Amino acid sequence: MTRWRKKVERTICIDTSELICSCMWPVKLPKSELRKLEKVMLYPDELQALAYKDLDDLTMQQAAEKMWISKTVFAGIYTSGRKKQTDCLINGKILMVQCDEETQQ
């Protein structure tokens, strides 16, 4: 029998409903081509981790404390967000920010 740890609620300060755009894509493509591109979902906790680490210049420990999670969990969330961000920039995929918290992973 596999036992899973209970998921702890994370503190996320970014209000995704206030984002100017919730989707980024390569600009020079016509809309017909955009529909064919792969979409990558960036979750609110990943966006928050990126903001704390890259924009606010917090250490991983400081950012983890603000999100009420461990440094190890923060590192995983941050790494996942950076991988998605880099994948979209390098491979021309559409980066979408999830706005509905009920379907968050």
PyMOL commands that set and color helices and strands:
alter all, ss='L'
color gray80, all
select helices_A, chain A and resi 16-18+31-34+44-55+60-67+71-91+101-103
alter helices_A, ss='H'
color red, helices_A
select strands_A, chain A and resi 23-24+39-42+94-97
alter strands_A, ss='S'
color yellow, strands_A
deselect
rebuild
show_as cartoon
